[in-house]
Amino acid sequence: MKYNKDKFKKLGKNSDVLLKPDKYILDKHLNPHKDTEYCIRFTCPEFTSICPVTSQPDFAKLIIDYIPNKYIVESKSLKLYLLGYRNHGAFHEDCTISIGKDLYNLLKPNWLRIAGIWYPRGGIPIDIFWQTKDIPKGCLVPELNVSPYRGRD
């Protein structure tokens, strides 16, 4: 399948860092294997946002799994979208669920799951998990394998 990079907003072009999350920066393109049910995983081990109360940075590992339908997300646009959270003040739950919903609304996948594994704030790690429905039978979806926070080993 040949791709026309001119139709993408960011792919192959210089990009400015967003000052806030903007779902309209996300690009999608046709799923090249619409006849096959498969899982796509994005892992973002260095996700950052800002606490809306203290303005201190928050750090998380995001894991986004989805089974595409007609569209797949273009990865550079996803990276730029996630980077927009860097200076965005929002609680962990809001960041995690908003990202999941923005991707779901853009792609209308057969299934989507997001896990936000947040590093401790005030000594308490917060993990947020959301999925659109049960995992479809017959599709290989990797386990999350999220270890509980154990402090310094």
C-alpha positions as MATLAB code, in Angstrom:
seq = 'MKYNKDKFKKLGKNSDVLLKPDKYILDKHLNPHKDTEYCIRFTCPEFTSICPVTSQPDFAKLIIDYIPNKYIVESKSLKLYLLGYRNHGAFHEDCTISIGKDLYNLLKPNWLRIAGIWYPRGGIPIDIFWQTKDIPKGCLVPELNVSPYRGRD';
ca = [
       0.000    0.000    0.000;
       1.434    3.370   -1.020;
       1.018    6.311    1.361;
       0.794    9.945    0.369;
       2.590   11.816    3.150;
       1.111   15.119    1.923;
      -2.268   14.114    3.350;
      -0.828   13.861    6.894;
      -0.689   17.000    9.013;
       2.616   16.213   10.780;
       4.320   13.147    9.262;
       7.502   14.138    7.430;
       7.275   17.755    8.582;
       8.861   19.832   11.354;
       6.579   20.076   14.376;
       6.191   22.543   17.202;
       5.618   21.270   20.736;
       2.028   21.829   21.813;
       1.351   23.837   24.953;
      -1.796   21.825   25.697;
      -3.373   18.595   24.455;
      -5.126   18.998   21.112;
      -7.043   15.979   19.807;
      -7.222   17.635   16.390;
      -3.500   17.016   15.860;
      -4.173   13.258   15.754;
      -3.991   11.758   12.263;
      -5.506    8.490   11.166;
      -5.053    6.459    8.028;
      -6.702    3.440    6.545;
      -5.977    0.110    8.200;
      -3.929   -1.803    5.600;
      -5.226   -5.136    6.986;
      -8.880   -4.450    7.696;
      -9.621   -8.107    6.936;
      -7.410   -9.229    9.864;
      -8.133   -8.820   13.564;
      -4.892   -7.816   15.278;
      -3.786   -5.730   18.260;
      -1.631   -2.599   18.157;
       0.218   -1.530   21.320;
       1.783    1.834   22.078;
       3.905    2.132   25.216;
       4.860    5.577   26.446;
       7.246    5.096   29.389;
       7.920    8.816   29.928;
       4.490   10.463   29.853;
       4.307   13.719   31.803;
       1.623   16.151   32.881;
       1.237   18.760   35.608;
      -0.671   18.488   38.884;
      -3.532   21.008   38.591;
      -3.226   21.943   42.286;
       0.529   22.121   42.957;
       1.856   22.592   39.391;
       4.391   19.856   40.132;
       5.191   17.390   37.337;
       3.529   13.989   37.290;
       5.032   10.999   35.502;
       3.409    7.879   34.108;
       3.859    4.911   31.860;
       0.960    4.695   29.408;
       0.046    1.501   27.600;
      -2.494    1.835   24.803;
      -3.788   -1.331   23.132;
      -6.370   -1.370   20.377;
      -7.827   -3.645   17.740;
      -8.307   -1.463   14.692;
     -11.362   -1.369   12.505;
     -11.190    0.930    9.472;
      -8.416    3.237   10.758;
      -5.084    3.190   12.588;
      -3.486    6.184   14.291;
      -0.391    7.768   12.756;
       2.332    7.441   15.404;
       4.035   10.856   15.071;
       0.720   12.619   15.577;
       0.123   10.449   18.662;
       3.556   11.371   20.059;
       2.874   15.081   19.537;
      -0.608   14.776   21.046;
       0.788   13.055   24.165;
       3.550   15.667   24.415;
       0.804   18.302   24.645;
       0.017   16.998   28.135;
       3.486   17.970   29.359;
       2.335   21.399   30.572;
      -1.327   20.501   31.038;
      -2.768   20.626   34.532;
      -5.064   17.645   35.100;
      -5.483   14.795   37.535;
      -4.236   11.319   36.596;
      -7.736   10.020   35.977;
      -8.585   12.891   33.617;
      -5.397   12.513   31.569;
      -5.726    8.749   31.187;
      -9.433    8.624   30.330;
      -9.311   11.686   28.039;
      -6.531   10.101   25.972;
      -8.470    6.847   25.702;
     -11.684    8.608   24.682;
      -9.935   10.873   22.155;
      -8.371    7.846   20.446;
     -11.619    5.906   20.549;
     -13.587    8.786   19.035;
     -10.971    9.279   16.300;
     -10.530    5.646   15.293;
     -13.766    3.858   16.258;
     -11.696    0.687   16.810;
     -13.144   -2.758   17.458;
     -11.673   -2.511   20.970;
      -9.407   -0.161   22.935;
      -7.742   -0.278   26.354;
      -5.558    2.285   28.087;
      -3.540    1.822   31.261;
      -2.031    4.780   33.095;
       0.618    3.591   35.537;
       1.378    6.740   37.524;
       4.423    7.152   39.709;
       3.728    7.965   43.369;
       2.445   11.349   44.391;
       2.449   11.828   48.149;
       3.690    8.248   48.517;
       0.680    6.703   46.726;
       0.922    5.351   43.184;
      -2.285    5.675   41.184;
      -3.073    3.303   38.316;
      -5.992    3.938   35.957;
      -7.389    1.340   33.554;
     -10.170    1.816   30.983;
     -11.391   -0.258   28.077;
     -14.291    0.040   25.686;
     -15.636   -3.504   26.124;
     -14.447   -7.075   26.715;
     -11.487   -8.223   24.637;
     -12.838   -9.873   21.471;
     -12.305  -13.632   21.439;
      -9.717  -14.980   19.044;
      -7.449  -11.926   18.928;
      -4.029  -11.997   20.557;
      -3.888   -9.138   23.070;
      -0.788   -9.102   25.287;
      -1.200   -9.025   29.045;
      -0.517   -5.707   30.724;
       1.961   -7.283   33.180;
       1.883   -4.246   35.430;
       3.941   -4.816   38.545;
       2.684   -3.236   41.756;
       4.786   -0.353   42.980;
       7.462   -1.615   45.365;
       9.523    1.501   46.009;
      13.237    1.272   45.666;
      14.579   -2.241   45.323;
];
